[in-house]
Amino acid sequence: MQQPPVFRLEDYRPTPYAIPAVRLAFDLHPTATRVKAELEIARRPNVAAGTPLVLDGNELKLVAVAVDGVPLGHKAYHAAPDRLEIFAPPAGPFTLEIITEINPDKNRSLMGLYRSGGVFCTQCEAEGFRRITYFYDRPDVLATYTVRLTADKTACPVLLANGNRQETGDLPEGRHFAVWHDPHPKPSYLFACVGGALEALSDRFIAADGKKVELHIYTEPGKTARALYAMDSLKRAFAWDEAKFGRLYDLDIFNIVAVSDFNMGAMENKGLNIFNDKYVLADPQTATDSDYADIERVIAHEYFHNWSGNRITCRDWFQLCLKEGLTVYRDQEFSSDERSRPVQRLIDAAFLTTTQFAEDAGPLAHPVRPRRYAAIDNFYTATVYEKGAELVRMIACLLGEQEFQAGMTLYFTRHDGQACTIEDFIQCFAESSGRNFSRFMLWYEQAGTPQVKADYAYNAGCGSFTLTLEQSLAPTAAGGEAKPMTIPVRFGLVGSDGKDMACKTADKAVQGDVLLLTQAKQIFHFTGLDSRPVPSLLRGFSAPVRLVTSLSRQERLFLAAYDSDLVNRYQMLRGLLIETLIEAGGAANKANAAGPLPAVSFEIAAAQVQMAENEALEPAFRALCLHLPSEAEIAAAQGSNVNPDAIFAARQAFLHILADTGKTRFLALRQHHNVTSAFSPNAFDAGKRAFTNILAEYIAIADNDPEIAAALYTKAGNMTEKLAGLRLLTLYFPTAAATKQALADFEQRFAHEALVMDKWFALQASAAGTDRLETIRQLTRHKLFSYDNPNRVRALIGSFVTQCQTGFHRADGASYRFLAEVILRIDKNNPQLAARLLSFMRSWTQLEQERRSKMQAALQYIAEGRALSRDVSDIVNRLLGKPGVL
């Protein structure tokens, strides 16, 4: 197994030459696109004259190369598909002209220039631009771009690139052209162009300074009506960024293009965002409420990158969290303001604790800012994105809104037009607030999830309360000696009446409602308490840590019922439930059957029913409280010797306890909250639908009646309810005749709707059962399945691996071998997708011994594959404990 080369943060050096301006001319052709690049090049100060110019390439075919219009002789340069070296460039500024030829039709990596449904489109982050022309393909080389696109007018009536359109015109032989210019210097990863038969939904936004910005969303013909919600989300994102962060848009036009073949969710190319169409297209009959929420979030995320990523970009890829962590924080805040802040916080926290905590606990652990990597594409992780966002949120918690915004304004003002580092970002908060952030930097440098242990004591005689907090960080695959970090612990002391108690403290580490934990162990003293309080810690999930408390079961149930912080109310109940299910699952480890659930299970179920009945709580929050933790979340919390069959059995047993406990009240609640008005994707109606749908789920389970689910499916007036019915049938009544009938009906109705059929594939892949692998194999042979479409692969294979724990983790290891074969197959054309599927095996070391050995064998099978991509080789090396990366 070949080890990929490793890149290290300490090795960073600027390029010897700057490229301040780029002119590109594309002659678009499906199999032979010619690209002429004119690069304005200048030697940097202190670089010796004659220093070779070495540019990056990837599978490029060089047609011609010239300097200042004079073709270079073969002895003046060396060209290979992955590299162009000019041996002795001119000492002064010069223009390098390069002509390359590429084949978009054969480009199934979906990086660089490729075709999706007949539409030419690009994806250049992180290293896709080098598949178009030779260049310094790294984020610290900023240039202005002028782009001329030429194509057949019938096949490509729409021609788009970054910036503002300068010129269009017709050419002989049915061709035409368009010229675009982006005046804002940007790195090559933000380049984009599109050519194809597209329709536009158009609108405009009037900015705070009075500027009128043209807004266009391009889709396949006939689908623009489904982009209306995306357009509405875009306009709200424009307005929110102006109001919240004072950021105005800087071009005359903002374009979005939706394509069906895309490795990522979307890409923030300057002025020309390219989206996976699942994050653009929606109407009530084809999209669920969660689809609408995702569209709103992703549209905002990519727009917010205009400042946090484009105007200010990364010096190098080690700084990826600088743009992604900050922008995820911004999109989460946007969603919180547009929807429900506590519900959004719980959704974000659940993803972090399930996905990122698992990443931290396994062989793929790495710091938010890694110091080395082997494959840049494997950098796009939950640690960089979601944990990176939590670090920004902690800064906001530490400083308060006013000081946080002062630091953000300084950052945007000082570093506009620059490629920056995390140190540049943090320094702005240090200067604006006068605080020392040197210890906080450890969050960017240390891998792993800190644990905070809390103990407390109350002295009734003097009315004092002592809280002891200890932080620790277990060793991870990333290594390194752990040091105590700055952890903001938002808190309250809750009295017996359920209200926060007033108290006094002289401790300078208590800043309002935040405990500032900076040492390995700290003791906080409070006085003026006439009764024993129950401490509510980590309110709002104020830091990405695991909290271990000495609270009794009754104290946790008390907080679940009365804490003024809704996030903690939810977390108390959920934490208690997860511990209970782990205990029951542990008793079942040998027999693979559910052990008896502890008596507290009935208390937890009763508490969940009480929350469901609490009309003071919004429906979306009540729906969340009724959702059980997933099997993957339970496994992540257990951490070792995981038996997926045992977890499944324990979870199913509790599911029936909750259904039986609440059935009568659930019936009344569902009737009371049923949405009868015309469909609207607004957050309140979506919350009511989520609530009534999960109530229907428990009612059907309690009655063991598939007809309840079938009725929900057949009577549904929108995709949210229809899919809820189909989900109920597929997951809980997989062998019922009604299920087979509904699946066939759904396929017949929506066979022509790719995004809807993704849901059909995903549901069947998610159903429990050790025989599910046979269903998956059959579905890979379905006429609508293609390994070349990332959405379809994620829907079927990704859902099976992540949602069907009993099927994927069947004891004979057959599903592990199946996934290994799929990864090797996909790796030949799309390494990025293959590596992402491979990362789902990150928790293999936490399985019980038999399964662990079988998954290790599957990983070894992948490692021994021929001609592995750098992406897959990197991941499998780390999973198997090989040295050298992240």
Beta strands, then each sheet from edge to edge (+ up, - down):
strand 1: 7-8
strand 2: 17-27
strand 3: 33-43
strand 4: 53-56
strand 5: 61-67
strand 6: 70-71
strand 7: 77-80
strand 8: 83-86
strand 9: 94-102
strand 10: 112-116
strand 11: 119-123
strand 12: 143-152
strand 13: 158-161
strand 14: 164-171
strand 15: 175-186
strand 16: 193-196
strand 17: 199-206
strand 18: 212-219
strand 19: 253-259
strand 20: 266-267
strand 21: 272-276
strand 22: 313-314
strand 23: 372-373
strand 24: 419-420
strand 25: 451-459
strand 26: 464-472
strand 27: 487-494
strand 28: 510-511
strand 29: 514-517
strand 30: 521-526
strand 31: 534-537
strand 32: 546-549
sheet 1: 1+ 23-
sheet 2: 6+ 5- 9+ 3- 2+ 12+ 15- 14+
sheet 3: 4+ 8- 7+
sheet 4: 10+ 11-
sheet 5: 13+ 16-
sheet 6: 17+ 18- 19- 21- 20+
sheet 7: 22+ 24+
sheet 8: 30+ 26- 25+ 32+
sheet 9: 28+ 29- 27+ 31-
end
